[in-house]
């Protein structure tokens, strides 16, 4: 969504005097916290290097997702190489990321590394400046590193020019410093006992004020990252919260819009947000499960002598999961992935089966190979 200037009466003059049903939220929160505990327990079973590799991929995907929510596409290879350099893991020799992408990663990293530092106007302004290093949003020059100063408030709209749909109208720019003072005092006081509930409220409050000319969505989600890091430390990098919000973007916008329209009871928003946290933890748990399976597989077959091509193919199959490599591995796919000749591909697949790493199904041109793990080989092809 995008913002534009308009005349409007501020809808939340009594903010943050909001309320939510603590019993309903508590029930949802208990389920979400169980999911969090499960994934953090699984992470503890991994080695440091494995956790860093998972964190690097999760961080890369979340950076892409928070930008995609705003309609911006990033180069995955550039993001991955920058994240790898920051964490000291994986391939660090990929393409360089543009300054604005490095800026996004800078603020995401700052939120985690300095999660316990106070949130200040200056820190938010620095985050904003990092997002827009040229002083432009697309082709439009904007105020960078400072709150908006339009004489009129902002409309949050979507749709093409001339047929925009207005979703929400933010407070006048003259009230932004005062409203941000109130938000920061509340944020730093940590008066809300549960961090995830505070993340839900902080994100809603920040998006309601909409303090900058552009970048409010990304910065609002970085506030969530900061609070998750206070709650879970480095493990919070595994929770792809922006990816989850991207997957539910229509619901995300609808629930934000509903909570921004004057009703002081925000129970629905808080419950919805916590449910997304639960889902993000469950998805992270599945990723960790795959990593544990892969680690166990190589522990069992660590002494098996493989060619570089064979090891590459096995890792691709393991990374794809039980159903991720559609149709199994064929000789033709092996050729494509490794650059081997047809005869070499056929021979090396037969060798992998003989060593017990793969299981063959079918015959002739329909021959397919699957990782020899329980549940990974289909009953029929």
C-alpha positions in Angstrom: 0.0 0.0 0.0 1.0 3.6 -0.4 0.4 6.9 1.4 -0.8 10.2 0.2 -1.8 13.5 1.8 -5.4 14.3 2.7 -7.5 16.1 5.2 -8.8 14.0 8.1 -9.6 14.1 11.8 -7.3 11.9 13.8 -9.2 8.7 14.7 -7.4 7.8 17.9 -7.2 10.9 20.1 -7.1 8.7 23.3 -4.4 6.3 22.1 -2.9 4.2 23.7 -6.0 3.8 26.0 -6.8 0.5 24.3 -8.1 -2.7 25.8 -8.2 -6.4 24.9 -9.8 -9.4 26.4 -6.9 -10.9 28.5 -8.7 -14.3 28.8 -9.1 -14.7 25.1 -5.6 -13.5 24.3 -4.2 -15.7 27.0 -5.7 -18.8 25.5 -4.3 -18.0 22.1 -1.0 -17.0 23.6 -0.6 -20.3 25.5 -0.8 -22.3 22.3 1.6 -20.0 20.5 4.1 -20.2 23.4 4.0 -24.0 23.3 4.9 -23.8 19.6 7.7 -21.5 20.4 9.1 -23.8 23.1 9.0 -26.8 20.8 11.0 -25.1 18.0 13.5 -23.6 20.5 14.0 -27.1 22.0 14.7 -28.5 18.5 17.2 -25.8 17.8 19.1 -26.7 20.9 19.7 -30.1 19.4 21.6 -28.5 16.4 25.2 -27.5 16.3 26.2 -23.8 16.1 27.0 -24.0 12.4 23.7 -25.5 11.6 21.8 -22.9 13.6 23.7 -20.2 11.8 22.9 -21.6 8.4 19.3 -21.8 9.3 19.3 -18.2 10.6 21.0 -17.0 7.5 18.4 -18.5 5.2 15.5 -17.4 7.5 16.9 -13.8 7.6 17.4 -13.7 3.9 13.8 -14.9 3.2 12.4 -12.5 5.7 14.2 -9.5 4.1 12.7 -10.5 0.8 9.3 -10.9 2.4 9.1 -7.6 4.2 10.0 -5.8 0.9 7.6 -7.9 -1.1 4.7 -6.9 1.2 5.4 -3.4 -0.1 5.6 -4.5 -3.7 9.5 -4.4 -3.9 11.4 -7.3 -5.3 15.0 -8.0 -4.0 17.7 -10.1 -5.6 17.8 -13.3 -3.4 21.5 -14.1 -4.3 22.6 -10.6 -3.3 20.7 -10.7 0.0 22.0 -14.2 0.8 25.6 -13.2 0.2 25.3 -10.1 2.4 23.6 -12.1 5.2 26.3 -14.8 4.9 29.1 -12.2 5.3 27.3 -10.7 8.4 26.9 -14.1 10.0 30.2 -15.6 8.8 28.5 -18.7 7.3 27.8 -20.1 3.9 28.7 -18.6 0.5 29.9 -15.1 1.0 31.1 -14.4 -2.6 27.8 -13.7 -4.2 26.8 -10.4 -5.9 26.9 -7.2 -3.9 23.6 -5.8 -2.7 22.4 -2.3 -3.5 22.8 0.4 -0.7 19.1 0.3 0.1 19.1 -3.4 0.6 22.2 -3.3 2.7 20.4 -0.6 4.7 17.4 -2.9 5.3 19.7 -5.7 6.5 21.5 -3.1 8.7 18.4 -2.2 10.5 17.2 -5.8 10.8 20.5 -6.7 12.3 20.5 -3.6 14.6 17.1 -4.6 15.9 18.4 -8.1 17.0 21.9 -7.1 18.1 20.8 -4.1 20.1 17.4 -5.4 21.1 17.8 -4.3 24.7 18.8 -0.7 23.9 16.1 2.0 24.2 14.1 2.8 21.2 14.6 6.5 20.5 13.6 9.1 17.8 17.2 9.2 16.7 17.4 5.4 16.3 14.2 5.4 14.2 15.4 8.3 12.1 18.7 6.4 11.5 16.7 3.3 10.4 14.7 5.4 8.0 17.8 7.0 6.5 19.3 3.5 6.0 16.2 2.5 4.0 16.4 5.5 1.6 20.1 6.3 1.2 19.5 8.3 -2.0 16.8 10.5 -0.5 14.3 9.1 -3.0 11.5 6.6 -2.8 11.4 5.4 -6.4 11.3 8.6 -8.5 9.9 10.7 -5.6 12.1 12.8 -3.3 11.0 12.3 0.3 12.0 13.6 3.7 14.6 11.1 4.9 15.8 10.5 8.5 12.9 12.6 10.0 9.2 12.4 10.5 6.9 13.6 7.8 6.1 17.3 7.8 3.2 17.5 5.3 0.6 20.1 6.3 -2.1 17.5 6.0 -2.4 13.9 7.2 -1.7 10.8 5.1 -4.2 8.5 3.4 -3.2 4.8 3.2 -4.4 3.7 -0.2 -4.2 0.9 -2.7 -5.2 0.5 -6.4 -4.2 2.3 -9.6 -4.2 6.1 -9.9 -7.7 7.5 -10.1 -9.3 4.4 -8.7 -7.6 4.2 -5.3 -9.3 2.6 -2.3 -8.7 4.5 0.9 -8.0 2.1 3.8 -7.0 4.4 6.6 -6.1 8.1 7.2 -3.2 8.8 9.6 -2.9 11.8 12.0 -1.8 15.2 10.9 2.0 15.6 10.6 1.9 18.3 13.3 0.8 15.6 15.8 3.4 13.0 14.8 6.2 14.1 17.2 3.8 14.1 20.2 2.3 10.8 19.2 5.7 9.2 18.7 6.8 10.5 22.1 3.9 8.7 23.6 4.7 5.5 21.7 8.4 5.5 22.7 7.6 6.2 26.4 5.2 3.2 26.4 7.6 1.0 24.3 10.6 1.6 26.6 8.6 1.3 29.8 7.7 -2.3 28.9 4.5 -2.1 30.9 2.8 -4.8 28.9 3.8 -8.1 30.6 3.9 -10.3 27.5 6.4 -9.4 24.8 4.4 -10.9 21.9 1.3 -9.0 22.9 3.5 -5.9 23.2 4.8 -6.6 19.7 1.2 -6.7 18.4 0.3 -3.4 20.0 3.6 -1.7 19.0 3.2 -2.7 15.4 -0.4 -1.5 15.3 0.4 1.7 17.1 3.3 2.5 14.8 1.4 1.8 11.7 -1.5 3.9 13.0 0.7 7.0 13.5 2.5 6.3 10.1 5.2 8.7 11.1 7.4 8.7 7.9 6.6 9.6 4.3 7.5 6.0 3.2 8.9 2.8 4.7 6.5 2.6 7.7 5.6 -1.0 7.0 9.1 -2.2 6.9 10.1 -0.2 10.0 7.0 -1.4 11.8 8.0 -5.0 11.2 11.5 -4.3 12.4 10.0 -3.2 15.7 8.4 -6.7 15.9 11.9 -8.2 15.2 13.4 -6.1 18.0 10.8 -7.3 20.5 11.0 -10.9 19.4 14.8 -10.7 19.9 14.2 -9.4 23.4 12.1 -12.5 24.0 14.1 -15.2 22.3 17.5 -13.8 21.5 19.3 -15.0 18.4 16.7 -17.8 18.1 14.2 -15.1 16.9 16.0 -15.0 13.6 14.5 -18.4 12.8 10.9 -17.0 13.0 10.1 -15.8 9.5 7.4 -13.4 10.7 7.4 -11.2 7.6 7.2 -14.3 5.4 4.1 -15.3 7.4 2.6 -11.9 7.0 3.4 -11.9 3.3 1.7 -15.3 2.9 -1.4 -13.7 4.7 -1.0 -10.3 3.2 -4.7 -9.8 2.5 -5.7 -10.8 6.1 -2.8 -8.7 7.4 -4.0 -5.5 5.8 -7.6 -6.3 6.7 -6.9 -6.8 10.3 -4.7 -3.8 10.6 -7.4 -1.7 9.0 -10.1 -3.1 11.3 -8.0 -2.2 14.4 -7.3 1.3 13.1 -10.9 2.4 12.9 -11.5 3.9 16.3 -12.7 0.9 18.4 -10.5 0.8 21.5 -11.0 -3.0 21.8 -8.2 -4.6 19.8 -8.7 -8.2 21.0 -9.2 -9.4 17.5 -6.0 -7.9 16.2 -3.9 -9.1 19.1 -5.3 -12.7 18.8 -4.7 -12.7 15.0 -1.1 -11.4 15.4 -0.3 -14.1 18.1 -1.8 -16.8 15.9 0.6 -15.7 13.1 3.4 -16.0 15.6 2.3 -19.5 16.4 2.2 -20.4 12.7 5.6 -18.9 12.1 7.0 -21.1 15.0 5.3 -24.2 13.6 6.8 -23.5 10.1 10.3 -22.9 11.7 9.8 -26.2 13.5 9.3 -28.0 10.2 12.5 -26.4 8.8 14.4 -27.6 11.9 13.0 -31.1 11.5 14.3 -31.2 8.0 17.7 -30.1 9.2 17.8 -32.7 11.9 16.8 -35.4 9.3 19.6 -34.2 7.1 22.1 -34.2 9.9 21.1 -37.7 11.0 21.4 -38.9 7.4 24.9 -37.7 7.0 25.8 -39.1 10.4 24.7 -42.5 9.3 26.4 -42.2 5.9 29.4 -40.0 6.9 31.9 -42.6 5.9 30.4 -43.4 2.5 32.7 -42.3 -0.3 30.9 -40.1 -2.8 31.9 -38.0 -5.7 31.3 -34.3 -5.6 28.4 -34.7 -8.0 26.8 -37.4 -5.9 27.1 -35.3 -2.7 25.6 -32.3 -4.5 22.6 -34.3 -5.7 22.0 -35.9 -2.3 22.0 -32.5 -0.6 19.6 -31.2 -3.1 17.2 -34.1 -2.5 17.6 -33.7 1.3 17.0 -30.0 1.2 13.9 -30.5 -0.9 12.3 -32.7 1.7 10.0 -35.8 1.2 7.9 -34.3 -1.6 9.9 -31.3 -2.6 11.7 -32.7 -5.6 8.8 -33.3 -7.9 8.8 -36.8 -9.4 12.1 -37.9 -7.8 15.5 -37.9 -9.3 15.9 -39.2 -12.9 19.0 -39.6 -15.0 18.0 -36.6 -17.1 17.7 -34.4 -14.0 21.0 -35.7 -12.7 22.6 -34.7 -16.0 21.1 -31.2 -15.7 22.1 -30.6 -12.1 25.7 -31.9 -12.3 26.7 -31.5 -15.9 27.6 -35.2 -16.1 27.1 -37.3 -19.3 24.1 -39.6 -19.6 26.2 -42.7 -18.9 27.9 -41.2 -15.9 24.6 -40.0 -14.5 23.1 -43.4 -14.8 26.1 -45.1 -13.2 26.3 -42.7 -10.3 22.6 -43.1 -9.5 22.9 -46.9 -9.6 25.9 -46.6 -7.2 23.9 -44.4 -4.8 21.2 -47.0 -4.7 23.7 -49.8 -4.1 25.2 -47.8 -1.2 21.7 -47.5 0.4 21.3 -43.7 0.0 18.6 -43.9 -2.7 15.8 -46.2 -3.5 14.7 -46.9 -7.1 11.1 -47.0 -8.3 9.9 -47.8 -11.8 12.0 -49.0 -14.7 13.2 -47.9 -18.1 12.5 -44.2 -18.9 10.2 -44.1 -15.9 13.0 -44.9 -13.4 13.1 -42.5 -10.5 15.2 -42.4 -7.4 14.2 -41.2 -3.9 16.1 -40.6 -0.7 16.0 -43.9 1.3 14.3 -42.6 4.4 11.1 -43.6 6.0 8.2 -41.7 4.5 10.3 -40.2 1.7 9.7 -42.9 -0.9 6.2 -42.9 -2.4 4.2 -46.1 -2.4 3.7 -45.9 -6.2 4.8 -43.7 -9.1 
